[in-house]
Amino acid sequence: MSTAVSAGPAFTKRQIGAIFTSLMLAMFMASLDQTIVSTAMPTIVGELQGIEHQAWMITAYLLAVTVAMPLYGKLGDLIGRKNLFVSAIAIFLVGSLLCALAGSMTMLIFARGVQGLGGGGLMILAQAIIADVVPARERGKYMGLFGAVFGLSSVGGPLLGGFFTDHLDWRWCFWVNLPLGAIALIVAIVTLKLPKSDVGKPKIDYVGSAFMAIAVTCLILVTSWGGKDYAWTSPVILWLSVAFVVSTVLFVYVENKVAEPIVPLRLFKDSVFALSTVASVIVGFAMLGAAAFLPTFLQMVSGENATNSGLLMLPMMGGLLITTIVSGQLITKTGKYKIYPIAGSAIAFAGMLLLATMTAETPVWQSGLYMFVLGAGIGSMMQVFVLVVQNAVPSKDVGTATSTNNFFREIGASIGTAVFGSIFVARLTERLGDMPEELRTGAGELGQVDPNAITPQFVHSLPEGLRNFFVDSYADSLTPTFLYLAPLFLASLVICLFIKERPLATETSHGGSASDDAAEEVPVRT
């Protein structure tokens, strides 16, 4: 029996299923495009003659996504999410079309930025919309599936990109988005009937948005360029760092003054929100740091090609898929969530310690087992943090809370990849500098290679003695990096112990209840 609620329409289970399909497709596209170009990169830059700008293909997308996240989150709370979601899909599809048609690196980089502006909205609004449709108590299983999609796309992206490049054309990395996006767009327009915002004329925080964009841009550029394109002590990196600090201070000042801040600092007064967000930063820092180095280990040390190194990361994806889905189902069933990030942190800590024991002689099956353990730990906590922050804030702040949590996780991931990349390069440079004299004499110019310019093909084409030295140098430089990452998961565990477990709401953010026991056509009130 349905009950009319002025805040919004009723949803049947069938409608929720259709809406969730659209949200899943949108999130899959957005997260897939963070990684799909990685294996296609050599072919793309060769064809478009833009090797000196290849890093911008990833940086442009990451930068646009990170800047867009808080904007979409806040605007969704102020003006409603449906039109924003439809617009984000449309922007993403336009960006994908431009990427597929790009005739130069400049055009491709611009198109990737357009893609990112849409992609940031897809990831945030998908997670926020499910809070409009499904109450927190029932939301665990949906968040678990979101986490599974994120994990699947993270590993599947490089595989799909390699397949398209080898068997079709690299442009299919972008063409593939068009039919998926069209389905998501049509389903969203037809089924997504969300409550209208009652805010009235929204007050947009333009000044805060500008300072946030400047701060994020500077941080992403520092972490992308530092130690690779420019030395950490170069004027470019130092000035970008100064600009980041200044714009961050001004951003915090503005956010404390305006009526509708992009990132309301008052949210951090809630210990559950604050601790969950800090834990998300740590997990993003460690997770992406590990994910960035595992393919390098498999290619450089184990001798696998790019496609096989992607396949060999399937155990990590498998562990993540299993635990994110199972934890989501159990949260829905029991209403308890605190144990999962605690257990996940402990399991991920163990996984990092195991990865730190790998050597050039470690069998592939053993490396796969270690990656499975790490993935199982990450899957137990990644999406739980989003559920926790959504449950901790008032309904009017759900979008903002969701975007803030994801925003800080992306920042953590960016910093983590940069910091541990620098540690790895520094260790490798030192290790290569210790080349035995007999090898150095025989190697000639081969012994003077820039660590930043070494490729798997180069290493495995070397004479046996020199090849073994390079492989051992990589192993000795990479595996301690995992050891440095491990304590971060211990820090996450300690933080999670202090997160108060609050009852999960049995109503949606707009006031209605939902029950999994409802009959197929019994509406869920929103």
N, C-alpha and C positions, 0 to 999 in steps of 0.2 A: 504493500500500500504506500503510495507516494504521498509526500507532504510538501506543499509548496513553501519554498523559502525565498524570500525576496532577494537574498544575496546572490543567488545564482541558480542555474538549471540543475535538473537531476540527470545523473548518468547511470545507464545500465551497465552491466558487466561487459556486454558486447561493445558498447560505445567506448568504455575504458580500454578494451582490447584494441580497438581501432586507433584511438588516440595514442596509446603506448607504442603501437607499430610505427606511427609517424615520428614520435619522439626518438625511438630507437634508431630509425633510419637516419634522422638528422644528426644524432650524436655519433653514429658510426661514420658518416661522411666527414664530419668535422675532425674527429680524432684520427681517422685514417689518413687524412691529408697532412698530418704532422709528420708522418714517417714514410709515406708511399714514394716520395721522390728520392729517398736516400740511395736505393740501389740503381735508380735510373739516372742519377746525377752525372756520372762520367759520360754517358751517351748524350744527355741533354746539353751539357756545356761544350761537348765536342761539336755537336751539330750546329749550335747557336754561336759558337766561337766566343764563349764568355767565361773561360775558366777562372779569370781573375775576380769574377763577381759571383762565383758559385755559392759561397756561404750565404749570400743574400737571399737565395731561394728559400732557405729554411728560416733565416732571421726575419725576413719580411712577414712571413706567415705567423711566426711565434710572436713577433712584436704586435701585429694587428690584433691577434687573438687576446693577448694579455691586456692591452689597452681597452679593448671593447668589452671585456667581461664585466667590470664594475658598472659601466654605462648601461648595458642591457639589464643588469640586475636591478639597478635603481629605477630606471625608466619603466621596467615591468611592474614594479610596485606602485609607481605614480600614475601610469596611464593604462595599465592592463597589459597582458602578455600575448594575447592571440595575434594582434596586428604586428607586434614586434617580431614574433616567431615567424610569421609568414614573410615579413620583410627580410629577416635574417636568411631564410631559405632562398629567397629571390636573389639577394646580394651574393650569397655563396654560389648559386648557379651561374650568375653573370660572371663572377670571378673564375669559375671553372671553365666556362666557355672561352673567356679571354685567354686563359692559360693554354687551352688546347689549340687555339689559333695563333698563339704568339710566334712572331717571326724573328725575334731578337731577345737577348737576355734582359735588356731594359724593360721590354714589354712584359716578359714573363715575371720579372720581379714585381712590377706594378700590379699585375694580375694576381699574384700570390698575396699581395697586401689586401686587395679587394676580397679575395677568398677568406682571408683571416678576419676581416671585419664582419663577414657573415658567420664564419665558424665560431667566433667567440660567443655570439648570440645563441647559436644552436646548442652549444654545450651547457651554457648557463640556463637558458630558458627551458630546455628539456627537463632539467632537474627541478626547476621551480614550478613548472606547469604540473608536474605529477603531484606536487604538494597541494595544488588547487583542486585536484581531482580525487586523490586518494588520501585518507587520514594516515597519520604517522604510524599507527599500530599496524596498518596493512602495507605500509610503504616499503618495509624492509626487503621484501621479495623483488619489488620493482627496482630499488636501488642496487640490489645484488646483480640484477640483469644489466643495469647500466654499467656497473663495474666490469662485468664480463665482456660487454661490447668494447669498453675502453681497452681492456687487456687483449682482446682478440685483434682489434685494429692496430695496437702498438706493435704486435709481432707480425700480424698478417700484412701490414702495410708494405714493409720491405719485400716480402715474398711476392705480393701482387705486383708491386712496381717492377721487380725483376722479371716476372713472367711476361708482363705487357711489353717490356723493353726487348726481351729475347725473342718473343713469338709474334708480337703484333707491332706496336709502335709506342714510344714513350708517351705520346699524346693521349693514349688510352688511360693513363693515370688520372686524367682529368675528364675525358669523355664519359667514363664510367659513372661520374657523379650525376650526370644529367637525367638518366632514367630513374635513379634512386631518389634524386631530389624532386623530380616531378611527382612521384608517388607520395612522398612525404608532404609536398605542397598541397596536393589535391585532398589528401586525407585530413590535413590540418584545417583547410578551409571548410570542408563539409562537416567534420565531427567536432571541432574544437569550439565549444560555446562556453566561454568562461565568464564569470561575473564582471560587470563593468566596474571600473575604478570610481570611488566616490570622493576622490581627493579634490575634484574641481580643477581649476587651472593650475597645473603643476609648476612648481618653482624649480627650474633646472639650475644645477650648480655648475655654471659654465667655467668660472674661475678655478674651482677645485678640479674640474675635469681637465683643464689645460695643464695645471701643475702636475696632476697625476700622469698625464700622457708624457710630459717632459721627463719626469722622474723615471717612469718605466722604460722609455726610450733610451735614456742614458744608461740605466742598469743593464738592459738587454745588450746594448752595444759594448759596454765594458766587459760583460761576461762572454760575449761572442768573439770580440776582437782581442781581448787581453791575453798575452802570452802566445798568440798565434799570428794575427796580422800585425799587431803592434806589441812592443815590449810593455810590461806592466808599468815601467817607469817613464814611458814615452809621454810627451806633452798631450797627445790626443787622449790617452787613457786617463791621465791626471785631470785634465780639464773636464772630461766627461764625468769623472768621479765627483769633482767639485760641483758640477751642475746638478748631479743626482742628489747630493746632500742638501744643497740650497733649495731645490725645487721640492724635496721631501719635507723640509722644515716649513716652507710656505704652504704646502698642501695640508699639513697637520693644522697649521694656524687657521687656514680658511675653513677647514672642516669643523672646527670648533665654533665658527662664527655664523655660518649660513643656516637657513631654516631646514633645507633638505639636502644634507651632504651626500656625496656619492658613496662614501664609506663612513657611516655614522660611528664615531669613536665611542659613543655611549654603549654600543653593542659589546665592547671589550670589558665593560664593567660587570657583565655576566660571566662568572668563572667558567661555566660550561662552554660557552661560546669561545672565550679567550683560550682556554686550554686545548679545546678541539682544533682551533685554528693553528695554534703553535705546533701541535702534533702533526697537523697536515703539512706544515712547512718542512718539518723534519723528515717526514715520510717522503715528500716530493724530492727533497734534497738528496736523500739516500737512494731512493728507488730509481730516479732517472740517472743518478751517477753510476749506479750498477749497470743499468740497461745500456748506457752509452759505451761501457767498456767491455761487456761480454762479447759482442760481435768481434771486437778488435782482438780479444784473446783467442777466439775460435779461429779467426783468419790468420793471425800472425803466428800463434803458437801451435795450434792444432793443424794448421795447413789447409783449412777448408776454404772453398771459394765463397763469394758473397751470398749466393743463393743457399748453399748448404749451411752457412753460419746462421742464416735466418731460420732454416728448418731445425737446426739443433737447439734453437731457443724455444721450440714448441713445449718442452717440459715446463719451462717457467710459465708460459701461457696456460698450460694445463692445470698447474697448481693454483694459479690465480682464478681461473674459471670455476674450478671446483669449490674453493672456499668462499668466493664472493657470492655464488649462487646459494650454497648451503647456509652460510651465515645469514643471508637475507631471508631465506625461508624460516630459519629458526627464530630470528628476531620477530617476524610476523606471528609465529606460533606462540612464542613465550612473552613477547613484549619486553624482553631484556636485551640490552645491547652492550653493556660495559665490558663484559668478558671478552668480546671478540677483538677489539683493538689491543687489549692487554695480551691475549694469547697470540695475536698476529705479530705484535712487536717481538715477543719472545721467539717465535718461530723464524721470523725474518732475521733476527740477531744470529740464531743458529745457522741459518742459510748463508749469511755473510761470512761467518767464521769458516764454514766448510769451503766456500769459494776461495777464501784466502789460503787454503792448503793446496790449491791446484798448482801443478807444475807442467812442464812440457811433456812429461810422461803420463799424465793423468788420462785414463781411458775416457772416450767420449761418453759412454754410458754413465760413468761416475760424475762427470761434469753435469750431465743432464739431471741426475738425481739431486745434486746440490742446487741446481737452478729451480727444480720442482719445489724444494723446501722453501727457497726464497719467495717464489711466486705464491705459494700457499700462505705464507705470512702476510704478504702485501694484500692479497685478496681478502683477508679476514678483517682488514681495517679501512681500506681506501674509501669505499663508499659509505661506510658506517659514520665517518666523521661528518659527511654532508647531512645525513639523516639526523644526527645529534644536534647540529647547529640549527637546522630547520625546526626541530622540536623545541629548541631553547628560546626562540624569539617570537614576538607577536606576529600575527598573520600579515600585518602590513609591511613587515620587514623580511619576509621569507625570501624574496628574490635577491634582495641586498645581501642577506646572510649567505645565501648559496653562492653568489658571485664573489663575495669577499673570501670565503673559504677556498674556492677554486683559484682565485687570483693569487692568494698567498702561496698556495701549493705550486702554481706555475713559477712564481718568483723563486721559491725554494729550489725547484728543479733546475732553473736557469743558473742559479748560483752554484748549486751542487755540481752540475756538469762542468762548469768553468773551473771551480776550485780544484776538483780532483783531476781534471784534465791537466791543470798546471802542475800538480804534484807528480802525476805520471810522467809528463814530459821532462820535468826536472830530474826525476830518478833515472829515466832512460838516458838522458844526456850524460849524467854522471857515470852510469854503467857503461855506455859506449866509449866514454873517455878512458875506461880502464882496459881497453882492448889489449891483449897480450902482444908483446913486441913482434913475435914471430908471425902472428896474424896480420898485424898492422903493416909489416914489411911486404907481405905477400898480397895484401889487399890494395895497396896503392891508394888511388882516389876513392875506391869503394869504402874505405874505412873512415872517410871524412864526410859521410852523408849527414845532412840536416835531419834530426829526428822528426821534424814536422813533415818531411817530404818522403818518408819511407812508406812504401806500399807493400802489400802481401806478395805481389808479383815479383817485386825487386828482391825481397828476402828469399823467396823460394827458388830464385834463379841463381843464387850465389853458390860458389863451391861449398862442399859439405862442411868443412871446418868453420868457414866464415858464417855459413847459414846457421849452424848450431849455436855459434856465439850470439848472433842476432836473436834467435829464437829464445835462448836462455835469458838474454838481456830483457826481452819483452816480458817473459814470465816473471822474472825477478822484480820488474818494475810495476807490473799490473797487479799481481796478486796481493801485495801489501796494501794497495789502494782499497781493496775490499775489506781488509782488516781495519783500515781507518774509518770506513763507513759503518762498521758493526756497532760501535758505541752509540751512534745516533739512534739506533733502534732501542737500545737500552734507555736512552733519554726519553724516547717516545713511550716506552713502557711505564717509566716513573710518572710521566705526565698523566697518562691514562688512569693510573691508580687514583689520582686526585679528581678525576671528572665525576661529578655527582650523577648518579643514574636517576633520571626523572621518568615518571610514567609516560609512555608514548600516547599521544593524543588519539582518541577514538573518533575524532571529528576532523573533517578537512579544515583547511585554514579559513574557510568561509562559513563554518558553522554547522554543517550536517554530519551525520554519522554514516559509517559504512561497516559492513560485516561480510566476511568471506563466506558466511553461511547463507547469505541472501540467495534467493532464487535467481535464475538467469535474467529475468526481466524486472526484478525489483530494483528500483532506482537507488543510486547512491546520492544523497543530498549534499549539495555544495552551497 
